[in-house]
């Protein structure tokens, strides 16, 4: 039985219904591919791009790694947050000293908020039918 040696670090980030499988490749040029597309093409909004890049910027490793991401589920905001969490987990695995910086900024905390299910007798999760006294 042979052990496969990988030249990348892998982690999973989640947010709402979004799941992002992130791979950090050593000795890269700083490119980020999300579902085989450039980050700018996949997440066209600047704040979302900044959110994804934040862990790299805060640890000073912007042009050190090539990152490949496979993400599905949810919307673009949830996917961006899932990617950010996955990148943060990879960075901590690469260098445990990054943990204090990333933890202080909240990048290692999974946002546990999920969509609440619709209940019977209601119009939504909590929205009740209109009520009339008379």
N, CA, C and O atoms as CSV, one atom per row, in Angstrom:
chain,resi,resn,atom,element,x,y,z
A,1,UNK,N,N,0.841,-1.172,0.000
A,1,UNK,CA,C,0.000,0.000,0.000
A,1,UNK,C,C,0.885,1.234,0.000
A,1,UNK,O,O,1.685,1.417,0.917
A,2,UNK,N,N,0.757,2.080,-1.009
A,2,UNK,CA,C,1.621,3.256,-1.097
A,2,UNK,C,C,0.873,4.510,-0.665
A,2,UNK,O,O,-0.314,4.672,-0.949
A,3,UNK,N,N,1.579,5.382,0.017
A,3,UNK,CA,C,1.003,6.659,0.424
A,3,UNK,C,C,1.202,7.662,-0.692
A,3,UNK,O,O,2.315,7.847,-1.183
A,4,UNK,N,N,0.119,8.310,-1.090
A,4,UNK,CA,C,0.224,9.326,-2.126
A,4,UNK,C,C,0.738,10.618,-1.503
A,4,UNK,O,O,0.236,11.067,-0.472
A,5,UNK,N,N,1.732,11.202,-2.132
A,5,UNK,CA,C,2.276,12.462,-1.653
A,5,UNK,C,C,1.709,13.571,-2.526
A,5,UNK,O,O,1.913,13.580,-3.740
A,6,UNK,N,N,1.000,14.501,-1.905
A,6,UNK,CA,C,0.386,15.605,-2.632
A,6,UNK,C,C,1.207,16.865,-2.410
A,6,UNK,O,O,1.793,17.056,-1.344
A,7,UNK,N,N,1.245,17.716,-3.412
A,7,UNK,CA,C,1.935,18.990,-3.251
A,7,UNK,C,C,0.920,20.101,-3.021
A,7,UNK,O,O,1.125,21.240,-3.441
A,8,UNK,N,N,-0.177,19.758,-2.350
A,8,UNK,CA,C,-1.176,20.758,-2.015
A,8,UNK,C,C,-1.779,20.443,-0.650
A,8,UNK,O,O,-1.636,19.342,-0.119
A,9,UNK,N,N,-2.458,21.451,-0.101
A,9,UNK,CA,C,-3.187,21.306,1.157
A,9,UNK,C,C,-4.656,21.464,0.820
A,9,UNK,O,O,-5.030,22.361,0.065
A,10,UNK,N,N,-5.487,20.601,1.371
A,10,UNK,CA,C,-6.909,20.605,1.031
A,10,UNK,C,C,-7.747,20.862,2.277
A,10,UNK,O,O,-7.434,20.374,3.363
A,11,UNK,N,N,-8.823,21.640,2.106
A,11,UNK,CA,C,-9.763,21.900,3.198
A,11,UNK,C,C,-11.138,22.168,2.606
A,11,UNK,O,O,-11.273,22.468,1.420
A,12,UNK,N,N,-12.148,22.057,3.446
A,12,UNK,CA,C,-13.524,22.296,3.023
A,12,UNK,C,C,-14.089,23.453,3.819
A,12,UNK,O,O,-13.934,23.521,5.039
A,13,UNK,N,N,-14.751,24.370,3.114
A,13,UNK,CA,C,-15.443,25.474,3.767
A,13,UNK,C,C,-16.927,25.386,3.458
A,13,UNK,O,O,-17.312,25.015,2.349
A,14,UNK,N,N,-17.764,25.726,4.434
A,14,UNK,CA,C,-19.212,25.679,4.226
A,14,UNK,C,C,-19.859,26.957,4.711
A,14,UNK,O,O,-19.391,27.597,5.653
A,15,UNK,N,N,-20.970,27.323,4.034
A,15,UNK,CA,C,-21.771,28.474,4.446
A,15,UNK,C,C,-23.160,28.301,3.863
A,15,UNK,O,O,-23.298,28.167,2.647
A,16,UNK,N,N,-24.190,28.299,4.693
A,16,UNK,CA,C,-25.567,28.036,4.267
A,16,UNK,C,C,-25.614,26.736,3.475
A,16,UNK,O,O,-25.300,25.681,4.026
A,17,UNK,N,N,-25.997,26.776,2.199
A,17,UNK,CA,C,-26.042,25.559,1.389
A,17,UNK,C,C,-24.792,25.396,0.532
A,17,UNK,O,O,-24.689,24.429,-0.222
A,18,UNK,N,N,-23.845,26.317,0.632
A,18,UNK,CA,C,-22.652,26.303,-0.216
A,18,UNK,C,C,-21.543,25.454,0.405
A,18,UNK,O,O,-21.326,25.468,1.617
A,19,UNK,N,N,-20.854,24.719,-0.457
A,19,UNK,CA,C,-19.700,23.917,-0.034
A,19,UNK,C,C,-18.556,24.236,-0.986
A,19,UNK,O,O,-18.738,24.224,-2.203
A,20,UNK,N,N,-17.380,24.521,-0.438
A,20,UNK,CA,C,-16.205,24.821,-1.253
A,20,UNK,C,C,-15.065,23.899,-0.849
A,20,UNK,O,O,-14.651,23.881,0.310
A,21,UNK,N,N,-14.557,23.129,-1.816
A,21,UNK,CA,C,-13.378,22.290,-1.596
A,21,UNK,C,C,-12.179,23.052,-2.145
A,21,UNK,O,O,-12.071,23.264,-3.353
A,22,UNK,N,N,-11.285,23.460,-1.260
A,22,UNK,CA,C,-10.173,24.347,-1.600
A,22,UNK,C,C,-8.867,23.566,-1.581
A,22,UNK,O,O,-8.613,22.787,-0.663
A,23,UNK,N,N,-8.044,23.778,-2.598
A,23,UNK,CA,C,-6.694,23.206,-2.642
A,23,UNK,C,C,-5.688,24.334,-2.794
A,23,UNK,O,O,-5.772,25.142,-3.719
A,24,UNK,N,N,-4.735,24.375,-1.872
A,24,UNK,CA,C,-3.657,25.367,-1.871
A,24,UNK,C,C,-2.406,24.680,-2.391
A,24,UNK,O,O,-1.860,23.796,-1.731
A,25,UNK,N,N,-1.950,25.079,-3.567
A,25,UNK,CA,C,-0.768,24.475,-4.174
A,25,UNK,C,C,0.461,25.299,-3.808
A,25,UNK,O,O,0.467,26.519,-3.973
A,26,UNK,N,N,1.507,24.629,-3.309
A,26,UNK,CA,C,2.742,25.301,-2.895
A,26,UNK,C,C,3.455,25.904,-4.094
A,26,UNK,O,O,3.275,25.460,-5.228
A,27,UNK,N,N,4.268,26.922,-3.830
A,27,UNK,CA,C,5.133,27.550,-4.835
A,27,UNK,C,C,4.363,27.958,-6.080
A,27,UNK,O,O,4.726,27.596,-7.199
A,28,UNK,N,N,3.312,28.704,-5.872
A,28,UNK,CA,C,2.492,29.156,-6.991
A,28,UNK,C,C,2.754,30.609,-7.340
A,28,UNK,O,O,3.698,31.231,-6.853
A,29,UNK,N,N,1.888,31.130,-8.199
A,29,UNK,CA,C,2.048,32.504,-8.662
A,29,UNK,C,C,0.931,33.412,-8.163
A,29,UNK,O,O,0.929,34.607,-8.458
A,30,UNK,N,N,-0.013,32.864,-7.417
A,30,UNK,CA,C,-1.087,33.690,-6.887
A,30,UNK,C,C,-2.382,33.594,-7.662
A,30,UNK,O,O,-3.289,34.393,-7.430
A,31,UNK,N,N,-2.504,32.640,-8.579
A,31,UNK,CA,C,-3.745,32.524,-9.352
A,31,UNK,C,C,-4.792,31.764,-8.539
A,31,UNK,O,O,-4.475,30.845,-7.785
A,32,UNK,N,N,-6.047,32.176,-8.716
A,32,UNK,CA,C,-7.160,31.518,-8.039
A,32,UNK,C,C,-8.156,31.076,-9.099
A,32,UNK,O,O,-8.700,31.902,-9.831
A,33,UNK,N,N,-8.397,29.763,-9.179
A,33,UNK,CA,C,-9.374,29.207,-10.111
A,33,UNK,C,C,-10.553,28.670,-9.311
A,33,UNK,O,O,-10.382,27.855,-8.404
A,34,UNK,N,N,-11.756,29.138,-9.658
A,34,UNK,CA,C,-12.977,28.668,-9.017
A,34,UNK,C,C,-13.808,27.973,-10.093
A,34,UNK,O,O,-14.226,28.607,-11.062
A,35,UNK,N,N,-14.046,26.685,-9.926
A,35,UNK,CA,C,-14.770,25.884,-10.919
A,35,UNK,C,C,-14.184,26.082,-12.319
A,35,UNK,O,O,-14.919,26.289,-13.284
A,36,UNK,N,N,-12.864,26.018,-12.417
A,36,UNK,CA,C,-12.111,26.146,-13.670
A,36,UNK,C,C,-12.260,27.504,-14.341
A,36,UNK,O,O,-12.062,27.617,-15.550
A,37,UNK,N,N,-12.605,28.536,-13.577
A,37,UNK,CA,C,-12.677,29.911,-14.081
A,37,UNK,C,C,-11.884,30.808,-13.151
A,37,UNK,O,O,-11.736,30.503,-11.968
A,38,UNK,N,N,-11.371,31.916,-13.680
A,38,UNK,CA,C,-10.651,32.873,-12.845
A,38,UNK,C,C,-11.597,33.438,-11.787
A,38,UNK,O,O,-12.807,33.501,-12.001
A,39,UNK,N,N,-11.045,33.844,-10.651
A,39,UNK,CA,C,-11.855,34.391,-9.556
A,39,UNK,C,C,-12.677,35.585,-10.018
A,39,UNK,O,O,-13.853,35.704,-9.672
A,40,UNK,N,N,-12.058,36.477,-10.806
A,40,UNK,CA,C,-12.748,37.692,-11.262
A,40,UNK,C,C,-13.924,37.331,-12.170
A,40,UNK,O,O,-14.950,38.012,-12.152
A,41,UNK,N,N,-13.783,36.270,-12.962
A,41,UNK,CA,C,-14.870,35.848,-13.835
A,41,UNK,C,C,-15.985,35.143,-13.092
A,41,UNK,O,O,-17.150,35.239,-13.478
A,42,UNK,N,N,-15.637,34.429,-12.020
A,42,UNK,CA,C,-16.639,33.664,-11.276
A,42,UNK,C,C,-17.389,34.544,-10.281
A,42,UNK,O,O,-18.609,34.441,-10.151
A,43,UNK,N,N,-16.659,35.408,-9.582
A,43,UNK,CA,C,-17.272,36.343,-8.627
A,43,UNK,C,C,-17.055,37.758,-9.153
A,43,UNK,O,O,-16.039,38.375,-8.833
A,44,UNK,N,N,-17.981,38.290,-9.952
A,44,UNK,CA,C,-17.752,39.587,-10.586
A,44,UNK,C,C,-17.802,40.777,-9.626
A,44,UNK,O,O,-17.292,41.846,-9.958
A,45,UNK,N,N,-18.402,40.618,-8.447
A,45,UNK,CA,C,-18.518,41.729,-7.509
A,45,UNK,C,C,-17.226,41.912,-6.715
A,45,UNK,O,O,-16.689,40.956,-6.155
A,46,UNK,N,N,-16.741,43.136,-6.673
A,46,UNK,CA,C,-15.471,43.457,-6.000
A,46,UNK,C,C,-15.473,43.087,-4.510
A,46,UNK,O,O,-14.485,42.530,-4.032
A,47,UNK,N,N,-16.557,43.379,-3.751
A,47,UNK,CA,C,-16.535,43.010,-2.323
A,47,UNK,C,C,-16.388,41.505,-2.097
A,47,UNK,O,O,-15.751,41.086,-1.130
A,48,UNK,N,N,-16.964,40.697,-2.970
A,48,UNK,CA,C,-16.840,39.245,-2.830
A,48,UNK,C,C,-15.412,38.797,-3.110
A,48,UNK,O,O,-14.890,37.913,-2.431
A,49,UNK,N,N,-14.775,39.413,-4.118
A,49,UNK,CA,C,-13.380,39.097,-4.426
A,49,UNK,C,C,-12.481,39.482,-3.253
A,49,UNK,O,O,-11.573,38.735,-2.889
A,50,UNK,N,N,-12.737,40.648,-2.666
A,50,UNK,CA,C,-11.943,41.104,-1.513
A,50,UNK,C,C,-12.131,40.155,-0.324
A,50,UNK,O,O,-11.183,39.872,0.409
A,51,UNK,N,N,-13.364,39.667,-0.143
A,51,UNK,CA,C,-13.648,38.737,0.947
A,51,UNK,C,C,-12.850,37.445,0.786
A,51,UNK,O,O,-12.305,36.917,1.755
A,52,UNK,N,N,-12.788,36.943,-0.449
A,52,UNK,CA,C,-12.043,35.704,-0.712
A,52,UNK,C,C,-10.544,35.931,-0.526
A,52,UNK,O,O,-9.849,35.055,-0.011
A,53,UNK,N,N,-10.040,37.091,-0.936
A,53,UNK,CA,C,-8.608,37.384,-0.860
A,53,UNK,C,C,-8.147,37.793,0.542
A,53,UNK,O,O,-6.945,37.795,0.810
A,54,UNK,N,N,-9.071,38.138,1.436
A,54,UNK,CA,C,-8.720,38.675,2.751
A,54,UNK,C,C,-7.770,37.791,3.565
A,54,UNK,O,O,-6.806,38.320,4.120
A,55,UNK,N,N,-7.990,36.468,3.668
A,55,UNK,CA,C,-7.052,35.660,4.464
A,55,UNK,C,C,-5.626,35.691,3.903
A,55,UNK,O,O,-4.659,35.717,4.664
A,56,UNK,N,N,-5.500,35.687,2.576
A,56,UNK,CA,C,-4.177,35.735,1.947
A,56,UNK,C,C,-3.512,37.086,2.205
A,56,UNK,O,O,-2.317,37.156,2.490
A,57,UNK,N,N,-4.304,38.161,2.101
A,57,UNK,CA,C,-3.765,39.506,2.300
A,57,UNK,C,C,-3.310,39.695,3.751
A,57,UNK,O,O,-2.254,40.276,4.003
A,58,UNK,N,N,-4.106,39.204,4.697
A,58,UNK,CA,C,-3.791,39.392,6.116
A,58,UNK,C,C,-2.569,38.586,6.564
A,58,UNK,O,O,-1.875,38.975,7.503
A,59,UNK,N,N,-2.309,37.463,5.889
A,59,UNK,CA,C,-1.152,36.645,6.251
A,59,UNK,C,C,0.058,36.936,5.366
A,59,UNK,O,O,1.130,36.369,5.577
A,60,UNK,N,N,-0.108,37.815,4.377
A,60,UNK,CA,C,0.997,38.189,3.503
A,60,UNK,C,C,1.410,37.092,2.540
A,60,UNK,O,O,2.582,36.988,2.180
A,61,UNK,N,N,0.455,36.275,2.121
A,61,UNK,CA,C,0.768,35.161,1.223
A,61,UNK,C,C,-0.003,35.268,-0.088
A,61,UNK,O,O,-0.394,34.251,-0.661
A,62,UNK,N,N,-0.225,36.495,-0.570
A,62,UNK,CA,C,-1.057,36.696,-1.771
A,62,UNK,C,C,-0.487,36.035,-3.020
A,62,UNK,O,O,-1.242,35.446,-3.794
A,63,UNK,N,N,0.828,36.116,-3.238
A,63,UNK,CA,C,1.421,35.573,-4.455
A,63,UNK,C,C,2.285,34.344,-4.188
A,63,UNK,O,O,3.228,34.063,-4.928
A,64,UNK,N,N,1.952,33.612,-3.116
A,64,UNK,CA,C,2.751,32.449,-2.732
A,64,UNK,C,C,2.110,31.153,-3.226
A,64,UNK,O,O,2.822,30.206,-3.560
A,65,UNK,N,N,0.783,31.096,-3.277
A,65,UNK,CA,C,0.060,29.871,-3.592
A,65,UNK,C,C,-0.768,30.015,-4.860
A,65,UNK,O,O,-1.230,31.105,-5.198
A,66,UNK,N,N,-0.948,28.887,-5.561
A,66,UNK,CA,C,-1.997,28.767,-6.568
A,66,UNK,C,C,-3.146,28.058,-5.876
A,66,UNK,O,O,-2.937,27.070,-5.172
A,67,UNK,N,N,-4.355,28.557,-6.071
A,67,UNK,CA,C,-5.515,28.009,-5.381
A,67,UNK,C,C,-6.521,27.514,-6.403
A,67,UNK,O,O,-6.875,28.231,-7.339
A,68,UNK,N,N,-6.979,26.282,-6.218
A,68,UNK,CA,C,-8.075,25.760,-7.030
A,68,UNK,C,C,-9.229,25.450,-6.099
A,68,UNK,O,O,-9.041,24.893,-5.017
A,69,UNK,N,N,-10.428,25.818,-6.532
A,69,UNK,CA,C,-11.620,25.660,-5.709
A,69,UNK,C,C,-12.704,24.985,-6.547
A,69,UNK,O,O,-12.912,25.339,-7.707
A,70,UNK,N,N,-13.385,24.021,-5.955
A,70,UNK,CA,C,-14.589,23.441,-6.543
A,70,UNK,C,C,-15.714,23.739,-5.566
A,70,UNK,O,O,-15.694,23.278,-4.425
A,71,UNK,N,N,-16.698,24.515,-6.019
A,71,UNK,CA,C,-17.774,24.921,-5.129
A,71,UNK,C,C,-19.114,24.666,-5.791
A,71,UNK,O,O,-19.244,24.741,-7.013
A,72,UNK,N,N,-20.104,24.364,-4.975
A,72,UNK,CA,C,-21.456,24.191,-5.484
A,72,UNK,C,C,-22.450,24.495,-4.375
A,72,UNK,O,O,-22.088,24.530,-3.199
A,73,UNK,N,N,-23.695,24.713,-4.752
A,73,UNK,CA,C,-24.759,24.989,-3.805
A,73,UNK,C,C,-24.811,26.450,-3.409
A,73,UNK,O,O,-23.806,27.159,-3.465
A,74,UNK,N,N,-25.983,26.890,-3.012
A,74,UNK,CA,C,-26.156,28.249,-2.518
A,74,UNK,C,C,-26.006,29.308,-3.587
A,74,UNK,O,O,-26.090,29.025,-4.782
A,75,UNK,N,N,-25.783,30.534,-3.138
A,75,UNK,CA,C,-25.598,31.663,-4.043
A,75,UNK,C,C,-24.165,32.153,-4.001
A,75,UNK,O,O,-23.307,31.544,-3.362
A,76,UNK,N,N,-23.912,33.265,-4.692
A,76,UNK,CA,C,-22.538,33.753,-4.794
A,76,UNK,C,C,-21.994,34.232,-3.458
A,76,UNK,O,O,-20.808,34.041,-3.186
A,77,UNK,N,N,-22.816,34.847,-2.615
A,77,UNK,CA,C,-22.326,35.313,-1.319
A,77,UNK,C,C,-21.956,34.141,-0.413
A,77,UNK,O,O,-20.903,34.150,0.225
A,78,UNK,N,N,-22.823,33.136,-0.362
A,78,UNK,CA,C,-22.526,31.954,0.441
A,78,UNK,C,C,-21.291,31.231,-0.063
A,78,UNK,O,O,-20.481,30.748,0.728
A,79,UNK,N,N,-21.145,31.155,-1.391
A,79,UNK,CA,C,-19.973,30.493,-1.959
A,79,UNK,C,C,-18.702,31.282,-1.637
A,79,UNK,O,O,-17.668,30.690,-1.328
A,80,UNK,N,N,-18.772,32.615,-1.708
A,80,UNK,CA,C,-17.601,33.432,-1.391
A,80,UNK,C,C,-17.166,33.220,0.061
A,80,UNK,O,O,-15.973,33.103,0.342
A,81,UNK,N,N,-18.123,33.171,0.974
A,81,UNK,CA,C,-17.786,32.948,2.384
A,81,UNK,C,C,-17.247,31.539,2.615
A,81,UNK,O,O,-16.355,31.340,3.440
A,82,UNK,N,N,-17.791,30.557,1.885
A,82,UNK,CA,C,-17.292,29.190,2.005
A,82,UNK,C,C,-15.858,29.093,1.491
A,82,UNK,O,O,-15.030,28.401,2.083
A,83,UNK,N,N,-15.565,29.784,0.392
A,83,UNK,CA,C,-14.202,29.790,-0.155
A,83,UNK,C,C,-13.246,30.435,0.839
A,83,UNK,O,O,-12.149,29.924,1.069
A,84,UNK,N,N,-13.656,31.559,1.431
A,84,UNK,CA,C,-12.804,32.246,2.407
A,84,UNK,C,C,-12.488,31.340,3.596
A,84,UNK,O,O,-11.347,31.303,4.055
A,85,UNK,N,N,-13.479,30.615,4.096
A,85,UNK,CA,C,-13.258,29.695,5.217
A,85,UNK,C,C,-12.316,28.570,4.815
A,85,UNK,O,O,-11.435,28.193,5.588
A,86,UNK,N,N,-12.493,28.028,3.608
A,86,UNK,CA,C,-11.626,26.951,3.137
A,86,UNK,C,C,-10.184,27.403,2.987
A,86,UNK,O,O,-9.263,26.677,3.363
A,87,UNK,N,N,-9.978,28.599,2.439
A,87,UNK,CA,C,-8.624,29.145,2.284
A,87,UNK,C,C,-7.987,29.350,3.661
A,87,UNK,O,O,-6.813,29.040,3.863
A,88,UNK,N,N,-8.772,29.874,4.600
A,88,UNK,CA,C,-8.250,30.105,5.951
A,88,UNK,C,C,-7.812,28.802,6.613
A,88,UNK,O,O,-6.764,28.750,7.257
A,89,UNK,N,N,-8.611,27.754,6.455
A,89,UNK,CA,C,-8.257,26.457,7.038
A,89,UNK,C,C,-6.971,25.914,6.417
A,89,UNK,O,O,-6.125,25.356,7.114
A,90,UNK,N,N,-6.832,26.083,5.101
A,90,UNK,CA,C,-5.613,25.629,4.416
A,90,UNK,C,C,-4.393,26.385,4.929
A,90,UNK,O,O,-3.343,25.784,5.157
A,91,UNK,N,N,-4.522,27.696,5.112
A,91,UNK,CA,C,-3.398,28.504,5.574
A,91,UNK,C,C,-2.953,28.089,6.976
A,91,UNK,O,O,-1.757,28.061,7.265
A,92,UNK,N,N,-3.909,27.766,7.842
A,92,UNK,CA,C,-3.570,27.331,9.201
A,92,UNK,C,C,-2.867,25.983,9.165
A,92,UNK,O,O,-1.950,25.734,9.948
A,93,UNK,N,N,-3.298,25.108,8.251
A,93,UNK,CA,C,-2.636,23.812,8.116
A,93,UNK,C,C,-1.218,23.990,7.577
A,93,UNK,O,O,-0.308,23.250,7.952
A,94,UNK,N,N,-1.035,24.973,6.695
A,94,UNK,CA,C,0.283,25.259,6.140
A,94,UNK,C,C,1.218,25.836,7.199
A,94,UNK,O,O,2.367,25.413,7.322
A,95,UNK,N,N,0.713,26.808,7.964
A,95,UNK,CA,C,1.526,27.454,9.000
A,95,UNK,C,C,0.638,27.729,10.218
A,95,UNK,O,O,-0.171,28.656,10.171
A,96,UNK,N,N,0.760,26.963,11.298
A,96,UNK,CA,C,-0.096,27.142,12.481
A,96,UNK,C,C,0.012,28.527,13.126
A,96,UNK,O,O,-0.871,28.912,13.893
A,97,UNK,N,N,1.060,29.272,12.835
A,97,UNK,CA,C,1.190,30.613,13.409
A,97,UNK,C,C,0.157,31.578,12.828
A,97,UNK,O,O,-0.141,32.602,13.441
A,98,UNK,N,N,-0.393,31.263,11.654
A,98,UNK,CA,C,-1.426,32.111,11.042
A,98,UNK,C,C,-2.737,32.042,11.809
A,98,UNK,O,O,-3.610,32.891,11.626
A,99,UNK,N,N,-2.882,31.026,12.676
A,99,UNK,CA,C,-4.152,30.812,13.368
A,99,UNK,C,C,-4.570,32.018,14.203
A,99,UNK,O,O,-5.744,32.388,14.199
A,100,UNK,N,N,-3.634,32.637,14.916
A,100,UNK,CA,C,-3.993,33.760,15.784
A,100,UNK,C,C,-4.537,34.935,14.974
A,100,UNK,O,O,-5.518,35.565,15.370
A,101,UNK,N,N,-3.898,35.229,13.839
A,101,UNK,CA,C,-4.341,36.349,12.994
A,101,UNK,C,C,-5.724,36.062,12.411
A,101,UNK,O,O,-6.623,36.899,12.479
A,102,UNK,N,N,-5.880,34.877,11.841
A,102,UNK,CA,C,-7.136,34.534,11.174
A,102,UNK,C,C,-8.278,34.365,12.166
A,102,UNK,O,O,-9.417,34.720,11.865
A,103,UNK,N,N,-7.982,33.827,13.346
A,103,UNK,CA,C,-9.011,33.634,14.369
A,103,UNK,C,C,-9.508,34.984,14.878
A,103,UNK,O,O,-10.706,35.170,15.090
A,104,UNK,N,N,-8.579,35.931,15.075
A,104,UNK,CA,C,-8.952,37.266,15.554
A,104,UNK,C,C,-9.875,37.978,14.569
A,104,UNK,O,O,-10.771,38.717,14.976
A,105,UNK,N,N,-9.654,37.752,13.265
A,105,UNK,CA,C,-10.480,38.376,12.238
A,105,UNK,C,C,-11.787,37.617,11.980
A,105,UNK,O,O,-12.642,38.096,11.234
A,106,UNK,N,N,-11.946,36.446,12.589
A,106,UNK,CA,C,-13.175,35.669,12.439
A,106,UNK,C,C,-13.228,34.823,11.184
A,106,UNK,O,O,-14.305,34.367,10.799
A,107,UNK,N,N,-12.090,34.599,10.530
A,107,UNK,CA,C,-12.071,33.839,9.280
A,107,UNK,C,C,-12.116,32.334,9.498
A,107,UNK,O,O,-12.357,31.585,8.551
A,108,UNK,N,N,-11.889,31.873,10.732
A,108,UNK,CA,C,-11.901,30.439,11.008
A,108,UNK,C,C,-13.210,29.982,11.644
A,108,UNK,O,O,-13.354,28.810,11.994
A,109,UNK,N,N,-14.155,30.892,11.794
A,109,UNK,CA,C,-15.428,30.576,12.420
A,109,UNK,C,C,-16.462,30.284,11.342
A,109,UNK,O,O,-16.703,31.106,10.457
A,110,UNK,N,N,-17.070,29.107,11.425
A,110,UNK,CA,C,-18.142,28.760,10.498
A,110,UNK,C,C,-19.394,29.529,10.905
A,110,UNK,O,O,-19.808,29.480,12.063
A,111,UNK,N,N,-19.991,30.232,9.959
A,111,UNK,CA,C,-21.228,30.957,10.219
A,111,UNK,C,C,-22.360,29.933,10.246
A,111,UNK,O,O,-22.719,29.374,9.210
A,112,UNK,N,N,-22.914,29.690,11.415
A,112,UNK,CA,C,-23.859,28.588,11.605
A,112,UNK,C,C,-25.267,28.925,11.145
A,112,UNK,O,O,-26.139,28.056,11.166
A,113,UNK,N,N,-25.515,30.169,10.728
A,113,UNK,CA,C,-26.874,30.544,10.337
A,113,UNK,C,C,-27.278,29.822,9.058
A,113,UNK,O,O,-26.541,29.812,8.072
A,114,UNK,N,N,-28.446,29.227,9.094
A,114,UNK,CA,C,-28.990,28.516,7.943
A,114,UNK,C,C,-30.404,29.025,7.692
A,114,UNK,O,O,-30.989,29.708,8.533
A,115,UNK,N,N,-30.941,28.687,6.534
A,115,UNK,CA,C,-32.299,29.055,6.211
A,115,UNK,C,C,-33.239,28.201,7.062
A,115,UNK,O,O,-33.093,26.981,7.137
A,116,UNK,N,N,-34.207,28.864,7.703
A,116,UNK,CA,C,-35.160,28.160,8.545
A,116,UNK,C,C,-36.252,27.544,7.674
A,116,UNK,O,O,-36.691,28.164,6.705
A,117,UNK,N,N,-36.686,26.356,7.999
A,117,UNK,CA,C,-37.687,25.683,7.177
A,117,UNK,C,C,-39.063,26.296,7.351
A,117,UNK,O,O,-39.369,26.892,8.384
A,118,UNK,N,N,-39.891,26.139,6.321
A,118,UNK,CA,C,-41.278,26.583,6.378
A,118,UNK,C,C,-42.058,25.620,7.263
A,118,UNK,O,O,-41.890,24.403,7.181
A,119,UNK,N,N,-42.926,26.196,8.122
A,119,UNK,CA,C,-43.757,25.359,8.982
A,119,UNK,C,C,-45.180,25.279,8.420
A,119,UNK,O,O,-45.636,26.192,7.731
A,120,UNK,N,N,-45.866,24.191,8.718
A,120,UNK,CA,C,-47.248,24.039,8.256
A,120,UNK,C,C,-48.136,25.054,8.960
A,120,UNK,O,O,-47.909,25.388,10.122
A,121,UNK,N,N,-49.150,25.543,8.251
A,121,UNK,CA,C,-50.048,26.553,8.810
A,121,UNK,C,C,-49.500,27.959,8.689
A,121,UNK,O,O,-50.185,28.923,9.031
A,122,UNK,N,N,-48.269,28.090,8.204
A,122,UNK,CA,C,-47.643,29.404,8.025
A,122,UNK,C,C,-47.359,29.607,6.546
A,122,UNK,O,O,-47.365,28.657,5.764
A,123,UNK,N,N,-47.111,30.855,6.174
A,123,UNK,CA,C,-46.799,31.164,4.787
A,123,UNK,C,C,-45.309,31.048,4.503
A,123,UNK,O,O,-44.898,30.883,3.354
A,124,UNK,N,N,-44.512,31.133,5.548
A,124,UNK,CA,C,-43.063,30.983,5.426
A,124,UNK,C,C,-42.567,30.323,6.702
A,124,UNK,O,O,-43.297,29.564,7.339
A,125,UNK,N,N,-41.333,30.608,7.073
A,125,UNK,CA,C,-40.808,30.025,8.302
A,125,UNK,C,C,-41.558,30.564,9.519
A,125,UNK,O,O,-41.850,29.815,10.451
A,126,UNK,N,N,-41.868,31.860,9.512
A,126,UNK,CA,C,-42.573,32.478,10.646
A,126,UNK,C,C,-43.764,33.325,10.235
A,126,UNK,O,O,-44.611,33.649,11.068
A,127,UNK,N,N,-43.840,33.687,8.964
A,127,UNK,CA,C,-44.900,34.567,8.479
A,127,UNK,C,C,-46.250,33.872,8.569
A,127,UNK,O,O,-46.463,32.815,7.974
A,128,UNK,N,N,-47.160,34.487,9.326
A,128,UNK,CA,C,-48.489,33.917,9.504
A,128,UNK,C,C,-49.458,34.509,8.481
A,128,UNK,O,O,-49.222,35.606,7.973
A,129,UNK,N,N,-50.536,33.802,8.176
A,129,UNK,CA,C,-51.539,34.379,7.274
A,129,UNK,C,C,-52.122,35.651,7.892
A,129,UNK,O,O,-52.160,35.813,9.112
A,130,UNK,N,N,-52.571,36.537,7.019
A,130,UNK,CA,C,-53.138,37.801,7.512
A,130,UNK,C,C,-54.324,37.512,8.413
A,130,UNK,O,O,-55.150,36.648,8.116
A,131,UNK,N,N,-54.402,38.239,9.512
A,131,UNK,CA,C,-55.448,37.994,10.493
A,131,UNK,C,C,-56.369,39.201,10.567
A,131,UNK,O,O,-55.913,40.343,10.623
A,132,UNK,N,N,-57.657,38.940,10.566
A,132,UNK,CA,C,-58.642,40.025,10.658
A,132,UNK,C,C,-59.538,39.767,11.858
A,132,UNK,O,O,-60.054,38.663,12.033
A,133,UNK,N,N,-59.722,40.792,12.685
A,133,UNK,CA,C,-60.546,40.612,13.867
A,133,UNK,C,C,-62.018,40.508,13.494
A,133,UNK,O,O,-62.764,39.742,14.104
A,134,UNK,N,N,-62.444,41.292,12.476
A,134,UNK,CA,C,-63.846,41.241,12.034
A,134,UNK,C,C,-63.959,41.032,10.570
A,134,UNK,O,O,-65.068,40.965,10.040
